[in-house]
């Protein structure tokens, strides 16, 4: 525990008429940066910002005890804020006392996981990378990233840093991922600046076998808040328009993602201490937002898979690697329920003919469902095998299981088997089976009431010798 206390001023800071921190001494400067702010930049310490605004607005001298939390510490400080005595319209800030307690390791880990989840909600580009940070697959709907998408589409297997400019860095790959995590990125064709987030995918105490790359914009795209009535009439290559995927989803996804991110920031108290009831309200907002966002994604996918000309770009993929990365992405959700996901081991491989992104979409759905419907403290298994000409990935859980009638009904469109309040749309398994069959495979289920469920993804098997 670090404690600073004296009758005199420990540190000073100055804000302007827009509540931007113009200058600051330590430790206020460090806290500003750790809370995601800059100097100069808007006051990023929520409790301090509230006092500064009131002092400036009402021209009052105020003294308060504030609380804040960084990735590693919980801070309590006594702050005095007064309107500036010169001709400026900002405030003078004095730090009178300071106490910092380190967070327990498990709390720091939860904070880090919460930040990753928030970044996933607001990211407008996501990609899966291998252990060398080379691009395996990516997904984006941001109009100003069209050039990036086109370049990556023709450069699969190259390092992701070959397609962007890392601000302030001239060195190219290989670079350790920790040096790139949080880096500011400039992308050709986009007027916005971006922040790169690298989430390592690995078992505990092991080197990452891959990464999830997220590109988070520092500002929204101009015009993204336009109403549905003004959405442009975008045409598909075949001349047909998709109402959800082409018009509705692009307009709604970004504001929804930001609502979720703000609610998650409040819920997890990353913005500072909060009464339990308000944290619960924020959790309800985040859950509702995630449900709407998931529904948008499902409806957009539904339009795609039901199109007459829908096809997949099959390639040679390692189904074991797809399963490992899918389990890694869902690791936070599993930890929240104390569920252990037993994914294929590092020395396992099973080659199949399929589209990497679509195979991952199916396994994410299967593992996600297994986590959602399994009891706390249970296990989910992902097993690989061959069956004749097919490669099989089986996802098994210890949930309530399905009756014989439900085993077929579960793949029907909008079928939720009487469930309510779980945030599902009833489209995930329907879409997953459509995708599997489009790749000349299938998706099946084996289950019985009280014995869990075993969902089996089958894809064309490719032997190691070709």
C-alpha positions as CSV (number, residue, x, y, z in Angstrom):
1,X,0.0,0.0,0.0
2,X,1.3,3.4,-1.0
3,X,0.2,6.4,1.1
4,X,1.1,10.1,0.5
5,X,-0.4,12.6,2.9
6,X,0.6,16.1,4.0
7,X,-0.9,19.5,4.8
8,X,0.8,21.0,1.8
9,X,-0.1,20.3,-1.8
10,X,1.3,17.0,-3.1
11,X,0.7,17.6,-6.8
12,X,-1.0,20.2,-9.1
13,X,-2.9,20.0,-12.3
14,X,-4.6,22.5,-14.6
15,X,-7.8,22.0,-16.7
16,X,-9.2,24.3,-19.4
17,X,-12.6,25.5,-20.3
18,X,-13.3,22.2,-22.1
19,X,-12.4,20.1,-19.0
20,X,-9.2,19.0,-20.7
21,X,-6.2,18.3,-18.5
22,X,-3.6,20.7,-19.8
23,X,-0.8,19.8,-17.3
24,X,-0.4,17.6,-14.3
25,X,2.2,16.5,-11.8
26,X,2.8,12.9,-10.7
27,X,0.9,10.9,-9.5
28,X,-2.1,12.6,-11.1
29,X,-0.4,12.5,-14.5
30,X,0.2,8.7,-14.2
31,X,-3.4,8.1,-13.1
32,X,-4.7,10.1,-16.1
33,X,-2.7,8.0,-18.5
34,X,-3.6,4.7,-16.8
35,X,-7.3,5.6,-17.0
36,X,-7.0,5.8,-20.8
37,X,-6.5,9.6,-21.1
38,X,-3.8,11.8,-22.5
39,X,-2.1,15.1,-21.5
40,X,-3.4,17.3,-22.9
41,X,-6.7,15.5,-23.1
42,X,-10.2,15.3,-21.4
43,X,-10.0,14.4,-17.8
44,X,-10.2,10.5,-17.9
45,X,-10.6,10.0,-14.1
46,X,-14.4,9.8,-13.8
47,X,-14.7,11.1,-10.2
48,X,-12.3,13.9,-10.9
49,X,-14.0,14.9,-14.1
50,X,-17.3,15.3,-12.2
51,X,-15.7,17.7,-9.6
52,X,-13.9,19.7,-12.3
53,X,-17.1,20.2,-14.3
54,X,-19.0,21.4,-11.2
55,X,-16.3,23.7,-10.1
56,X,-16.0,25.3,-13.5
57,X,-19.7,25.5,-14.2
58,X,-20.7,27.0,-10.8
59,X,-17.4,28.8,-10.1
60,X,-17.1,27.1,-6.7
61,X,-14.1,25.8,-4.8
62,X,-14.8,22.1,-4.1
63,X,-12.9,19.5,-2.0
64,X,-13.8,15.8,-2.4
65,X,-12.4,12.4,-1.7
66,X,-12.3,10.4,-5.0
67,X,-11.8,6.8,-5.8
68,X,-10.4,5.3,-9.0
69,X,-9.1,2.0,-10.2
70,X,-6.3,1.1,-12.7
71,X,-5.3,-2.3,-14.0
72,X,-3.2,-2.9,-10.9
73,X,-4.3,-0.5,-8.1
74,X,-7.3,0.9,-6.3
75,X,-6.7,4.6,-5.6
76,X,-8.2,6.9,-2.9
77,X,-7.3,10.6,-3.1
78,X,-8.3,13.9,-1.5
79,X,-8.7,16.5,-4.2
80,X,-9.3,20.3,-4.1
81,X,-10.6,22.0,-7.3
82,X,-11.0,25.8,-7.7
83,X,-11.7,28.1,-10.7
84,X,-8.5,29.6,-12.1
85,X,-7.6,33.0,-10.7
86,X,-6.3,34.2,-14.1
87,X,-8.4,35.1,-17.1
88,X,-8.7,31.4,-18.2
89,X,-12.0,29.6,-17.7
90,X,-10.6,26.3,-16.5
91,X,-9.7,25.0,-13.0
92,X,-6.7,24.5,-10.7
93,X,-6.5,21.1,-9.2
94,X,-4.6,20.3,-6.0
95,X,-3.9,16.8,-4.7
96,X,-3.9,16.8,-0.8
97,X,-3.6,13.1,0.0
98,X,-3.1,9.8,-1.9
99,X,-3.5,6.2,-1.0
100,X,-3.0,3.3,-3.5
101,X,-3.7,-0.4,-2.7
102,X,-2.5,-3.1,-5.2
103,X,-5.3,-5.2,-6.5
104,X,-5.3,-9.0,-5.8
105,X,-3.9,-10.9,-8.7
106,X,-7.3,-12.5,-9.5
107,X,-8.9,-9.0,-9.5
108,X,-6.3,-7.7,-11.9
109,X,-6.9,-10.7,-14.1
110,X,-10.6,-10.1,-14.1
111,X,-10.0,-6.4,-15.0
112,X,-7.9,-7.4,-17.9
113,X,-10.5,-9.8,-19.2
114,X,-13.2,-7.2,-18.8
115,X,-11.2,-4.8,-20.9
116,X,-10.7,-7.4,-23.6
117,X,-14.5,-8.1,-23.7
118,X,-15.2,-4.3,-24.0
119,X,-12.7,-4.1,-26.9
120,X,-14.4,-6.9,-28.7
121,X,-17.7,-5.0,-28.5
122,X,-16.4,-1.8,-30.1
123,X,-13.8,-3.3,-32.5
124,X,-14.7,-2.9,-36.2
125,X,-12.1,-5.4,-37.4
126,X,-11.2,-8.8,-36.0
127,X,-8.8,-11.3,-37.3
128,X,-7.3,-14.7,-36.2
129,X,-3.5,-14.9,-36.4
130,X,-1.2,-17.8,-36.0
131,X,1.7,-17.9,-33.6
132,X,3.9,-15.7,-35.9
133,X,1.1,-13.1,-36.1
134,X,0.3,-14.0,-39.7
135,X,-3.3,-13.6,-40.9
136,X,-5.4,-16.7,-41.0
137,X,-8.9,-15.1,-41.4
138,X,-10.5,-11.8,-40.7
139,X,-13.9,-10.1,-40.6
140,X,-14.9,-6.4,-40.9
141,X,-17.9,-4.4,-42.1
142,X,-16.4,-1.0,-41.7
143,X,-16.6,0.9,-45.1
144,X,-13.3,2.7,-44.5
145,X,-11.5,-0.6,-44.1
146,X,-12.4,-1.9,-47.6
147,X,-8.8,-1.3,-48.8
148,X,-7.4,-3.2,-45.8
149,X,-9.8,-6.1,-46.4
150,X,-8.9,-6.3,-50.1
151,X,-5.2,-6.3,-49.3
152,X,-5.5,-9.0,-46.6
153,X,-7.7,-11.1,-48.9
154,X,-4.9,-11.4,-51.3
155,X,-2.2,-11.7,-48.7
156,X,-3.3,-14.4,-46.3
157,X,-0.3,-15.8,-44.5
158,X,1.5,-12.5,-44.2
159,X,2.1,-10.7,-41.0
160,X,-0.8,-8.3,-40.1
161,X,1.7,-5.5,-39.6
162,X,2.5,-5.6,-43.4
163,X,-0.9,-4.1,-44.1
164,X,-0.9,-1.2,-41.7
165,X,1.4,1.5,-40.4
166,X,2.3,1.4,-36.7
167,X,2.4,5.0,-35.4
168,X,5.9,5.8,-34.1
169,X,7.4,2.5,-35.1
170,X,9.6,1.9,-38.2
171,X,10.7,-1.6,-37.2
172,X,8.8,-4.3,-39.0
173,X,8.1,-7.9,-38.0
174,X,9.2,-9.9,-36.1
175,X,8.1,-7.9,-33.1
176,X,7.0,-9.3,-29.8
177,X,3.2,-9.1,-29.5
178,X,3.4,-7.1,-26.2
179,X,5.1,-4.3,-28.1
180,X,2.2,-4.2,-30.6
181,X,-0.7,-4.6,-28.1
182,X,-2.2,-1.1,-27.6
183,X,-0.3,0.4,-30.5
184,X,-1.8,3.2,-32.5
185,X,-2.4,2.2,-36.1
186,X,-2.8,4.1,-39.4
187,X,-4.7,2.4,-42.2
188,X,-4.7,3.4,-45.8
189,X,-8.1,4.6,-46.9
190,X,-9.3,5.4,-43.4
191,X,-9.3,8.9,-42.0
192,X,-9.7,7.5,-38.5
193,X,-6.9,6.3,-36.2
194,X,-7.1,2.9,-34.7
195,X,-5.8,1.0,-31.6
196,X,-4.5,-2.6,-32.0
197,X,-5.5,-5.1,-29.4
198,X,-3.7,-8.5,-29.4
199,X,-5.3,-11.3,-27.3
200,X,-3.0,-14.3,-27.0
201,X,-4.5,-17.7,-27.4
202,X,-2.6,-20.2,-25.2
203,X,-3.0,-22.6,-22.4
204,X,-1.8,-21.3,-18.9
205,X,2.0,-20.7,-18.7
206,X,2.5,-21.6,-22.4
207,X,3.6,-19.5,-25.3
208,X,0.7,-18.3,-27.5
209,X,-0.2,-20.5,-30.4
210,X,-2.1,-17.7,-32.0
211,X,-3.7,-14.4,-31.5
212,X,-7.0,-12.6,-31.8
213,X,-6.4,-9.2,-33.4
214,X,-8.9,-6.4,-32.8
215,X,-8.8,-3.0,-34.4
216,X,-10.6,-0.5,-32.2
217,X,-11.4,3.0,-33.7
218,X,-10.5,6.0,-31.7
219,X,-13.6,7.8,-33.1
220,X,-16.8,6.7,-34.8
221,X,-17.1,6.9,-38.6
222,X,-18.7,10.1,-39.7
223,X,-22.2,9.5,-40.9
224,X,-22.6,6.1,-39.0
225,X,-25.4,7.6,-36.9
226,X,-27.6,8.2,-39.9
227,X,-31.1,6.9,-39.6
228,X,-32.4,3.8,-41.3
229,X,-34.4,5.9,-43.7
230,X,-31.2,7.5,-45.1
231,X,-29.3,4.2,-45.4
232,X,-27.8,4.0,-48.9
233,X,-29.2,1.5,-51.4
234,X,-26.3,-0.9,-51.5
235,X,-26.4,-3.6,-54.2
236,X,-24.9,-7.1,-53.9
237,X,-22.8,-8.4,-56.8
238,X,-25.9,-10.3,-58.2
239,X,-28.0,-7.1,-58.1
240,X,-30.0,-8.2,-55.0
241,X,-30.0,-6.4,-51.7
242,X,-29.9,-7.8,-48.2
243,X,-32.1,-5.7,-46.0
244,X,-30.4,-6.7,-42.7
245,X,-26.9,-7.3,-43.8
246,X,-26.7,-4.4,-46.2
247,X,-28.8,-1.7,-44.7
248,X,-29.9,-2.3,-41.1
249,X,-26.8,-3.9,-39.5
250,X,-24.2,-1.4,-40.6
251,X,-26.3,1.5,-39.2
252,X,-27.1,-0.1,-35.9
253,X,-24.1,-2.2,-35.0
254,X,-21.7,0.6,-34.1
255,X,-24.0,2.5,-31.8
256,X,-25.1,-0.7,-30.2
257,X,-21.5,-1.8,-29.6
258,X,-20.7,1.5,-27.9
259,X,-23.8,1.2,-25.7
260,X,-22.6,-2.3,-24.7
261,X,-19.0,-1.1,-24.1
262,X,-20.1,1.8,-21.9
263,X,-22.4,-0.4,-19.9
264,X,-19.7,-3.0,-19.4
265,X,-17.3,-0.2,-18.3
266,X,-19.8,0.8,-15.7
267,X,-20.7,-2.8,-14.7
268,X,-17.1,-3.8,-14.1
269,X,-16.4,-0.6,-12.3
270,X,-13.5,0.3,-14.6
271,X,-14.7,3.9,-14.5
272,X,-14.5,3.9,-10.7
273,X,-16.5,2.6,-7.6
274,X,-20.2,2.2,-8.0
275,X,-23.1,1.1,-5.9
276,X,-24.2,-2.5,-6.5
277,X,-27.7,-1.6,-7.7
278,X,-26.3,0.7,-10.5
279,X,-23.8,-2.0,-11.5
280,X,-26.7,-4.4,-11.9
281,X,-28.6,-1.9,-14.0
282,X,-25.6,-1.6,-16.3
283,X,-25.3,-5.4,-16.5
284,X,-29.0,-5.5,-17.7
285,X,-28.3,-2.8,-20.3
286,X,-25.2,-4.7,-21.5
287,X,-27.1,-8.0,-21.7
288,X,-29.9,-6.5,-23.7
289,X,-27.5,-4.8,-26.0
290,X,-25.6,-8.0,-26.6
291,X,-28.8,-9.8,-27.4
292,X,-29.7,-7.2,-30.0
293,X,-26.2,-7.3,-31.5
294,X,-26.2,-11.0,-31.7
295,X,-29.7,-11.0,-33.3
296,X,-28.4,-8.6,-35.9
297,X,-25.5,-10.9,-36.7
298,X,-27.7,-13.9,-36.8
299,X,-30.2,-12.3,-39.2
300,X,-27.4,-11.0,-41.4
301,X,-25.9,-14.6,-41.5
302,X,-29.4,-16.0,-42.2
303,X,-29.7,-13.8,-45.3
304,X,-26.4,-15.0,-46.5
305,X,-26.8,-18.8,-46.1
306,X,-30.4,-18.7,-47.5
307,X,-29.3,-16.9,-50.7
308,X,-29.5,-19.1,-53.8
309,X,-26.0,-18.3,-54.8
310,X,-24.4,-18.9,-51.4
311,X,-21.0,-20.7,-51.6
312,X,-18.0,-21.1,-49.3
313,X,-14.3,-20.8,-50.2
314,X,-13.0,-24.2,-49.1
315,X,-9.3,-24.6,-48.3
316,X,-7.1,-26.9,-46.4
317,X,-7.5,-26.3,-42.6
318,X,-6.3,-27.9,-39.4
319,X,-9.6,-28.6,-37.5
320,X,-7.6,-29.0,-34.3
321,X,-6.2,-25.4,-34.6
322,X,-9.7,-24.1,-35.3
323,X,-11.0,-25.8,-32.2
324,X,-8.1,-24.5,-30.0
325,X,-8.6,-21.0,-31.2
326,X,-12.4,-21.1,-30.7
327,X,-11.9,-22.4,-27.1
328,X,-9.4,-19.6,-26.5
329,X,-11.8,-16.9,-27.6
330,X,-14.5,-18.3,-25.3
331,X,-12.1,-18.6,-22.4
332,X,-13.4,-15.6,-20.5
333,X,-17.0,-16.8,-20.8
334,X,-16.0,-20.2,-19.5
335,X,-14.1,-18.8,-16.5
336,X,-17.2,-16.8,-15.5
337,X,-19.0,-20.1,-14.9
338,X,-15.9,-22.0,-13.7
339,X,-16.2,-24.3,-16.7
340,X,-13.1,-26.1,-18.0
341,X,-13.0,-26.4,-21.8
342,X,-10.8,-29.4,-22.7
343,X,-9.7,-28.5,-26.2
344,X,-7.4,-30.5,-28.5
345,X,-3.8,-30.7,-27.4
346,X,-1.0,-28.8,-29.1
347,X,0.4,-31.9,-30.8
348,X,-3.0,-32.9,-32.3
349,X,-4.0,-32.1,-35.9
350,X,-6.8,-33.1,-38.2
351,X,-6.8,-31.8,-41.7
352,X,-10.1,-31.0,-43.5
353,X,-11.4,-29.3,-46.6
354,X,-13.4,-26.2,-45.4
355,X,-13.4,-22.5,-45.0
356,X,-11.4,-21.5,-41.9
357,X,-13.7,-18.6,-40.9
358,X,-16.9,-20.6,-41.4
359,X,-15.6,-23.7,-39.5
360,X,-14.6,-21.4,-36.6
361,X,-18.1,-19.8,-36.7
362,X,-19.6,-23.2,-36.2
363,X,-17.3,-24.3,-33.4
364,X,-17.7,-20.9,-31.6
365,X,-21.5,-21.5,-31.7
366,X,-21.2,-25.1,-30.5
367,X,-18.7,-24.4,-27.7
368,X,-20.6,-21.2,-26.7
369,X,-23.8,-23.1,-26.4
370,X,-22.1,-25.8,-24.4
371,X,-20.8,-23.2,-21.9
372,X,-24.2,-21.5,-21.8
373,X,-26.2,-24.6,-20.9
374,X,-23.7,-26.4,-18.7
375,X,-23.8,-26.1,-14.9
376,X,-21.1,-24.2,-13.1
377,X,-18.0,-26.1,-12.4
378,X,-18.6,-28.7,-15.1
379,X,-16.5,-29.5,-18.2
380,X,-16.9,-29.2,-22.0
381,X,-14.9,-31.5,-24.2
382,X,-13.8,-31.0,-27.8
383,X,-12.7,-34.3,-29.4
384,X,-11.3,-35.0,-32.9
385,X,-11.6,-38.2,-35.0
386,X,-12.0,-39.5,-38.5
387,X,-15.0,-41.5,-39.7
388,X,-14.4,-42.8,-43.2
389,X,-14.1,-39.8,-45.6
390,X,-15.0,-37.3,-42.9
391,X,-13.1,-35.4,-40.2
392,X,-15.2,-35.0,-37.1
393,X,-15.0,-32.5,-34.2
394,X,-17.3,-33.4,-31.3
395,X,-18.3,-30.8,-28.7
396,X,-19.7,-32.6,-25.6
397,X,-21.1,-31.0,-22.4
398,X,-22.6,-32.0,-19.0
399,X,-25.8,-30.0,-19.5
400,X,-29.4,-31.2,-19.2
401,X,-29.3,-33.0,-22.6
402,X,-32.0,-33.2,-25.2
403,X,-34.9,-35.6,-25.9
404,X,-35.1,-37.6,-29.1
405,X,-37.7,-35.2,-30.5
406,X,-35.6,-32.2,-29.5
407,X,-32.5,-33.5,-31.2
408,X,-33.9,-32.8,-34.6
409,X,-36.0,-29.8,-33.7
410,X,-33.0,-27.9,-32.3
411,X,-31.8,-27.3,-35.9
412,X,-35.0,-25.7,-37.0
413,X,-35.1,-22.0,-37.7
414,X,-35.9,-19.8,-34.6
415,X,-36.3,-23.0,-32.5
416,X,-35.4,-22.3,-28.8
417,X,-37.1,-25.3,-27.3
418,X,-39.1,-23.2,-24.8
419,X,-36.1,-21.4,-23.4
420,X,-36.5,-17.8,-22.4
421,X,-34.1,-15.2,-21.0
422,X,-30.9,-16.8,-22.3
423,X,-30.3,-14.2,-25.1
424,X,-30.5,-16.8,-27.9
425,X,-32.2,-16.1,-31.2
426,X,-32.8,-19.7,-32.2
427,X,-30.8,-19.3,-35.4
428,X,-27.3,-20.3,-34.4
429,X,-27.6,-24.1,-34.9
430,X,-29.8,-23.6,-38.1
431,X,-27.1,-21.4,-39.6
432,X,-24.3,-23.7,-38.4
433,X,-25.9,-26.7,-40.1
434,X,-26.4,-24.7,-43.3
435,X,-22.7,-23.7,-43.3
436,X,-21.5,-27.3,-42.6
437,X,-23.6,-28.7,-45.5
438,X,-22.4,-25.9,-47.8
439,X,-18.8,-27.2,-47.1
440,X,-20.0,-30.8,-48.1
441,X,-20.2,-31.8,-44.4
442,X,-22.9,-31.9,-41.8
443,X,-23.8,-31.1,-38.2
444,X,-25.5,-33.7,-36.0
445,X,-26.4,-34.1,-32.3
446,X,-26.4,-37.1,-30.0
447,X,-28.1,-36.7,-26.7
448,X,-30.5,-38.0,-24.0
449,X,-32.2,-36.2,-21.1
450,X,-29.8,-35.8,-18.2
451,X,-26.8,-37.0,-20.1
452,X,-25.6,-33.8,-21.8
453,X,-25.3,-33.2,-25.5
454,X,-22.7,-34.2,-28.2
455,X,-22.8,-32.0,-31.3
456,X,-20.7,-33.4,-34.1
457,X,-19.3,-31.3,-36.9
458,X,-18.3,-33.3,-40.0
459,X,-16.1,-31.9,-42.8
460,X,-14.3,-33.7,-45.7
461,X,-11.2,-35.3,-44.4
462,X,-7.8,-34.7,-46.0
463,X,-5.0,-37.2,-45.1
464,X,-1.6,-35.8,-44.1
465,X,0.0,-37.1,-47.2
466,X,-2.5,-35.2,-49.3
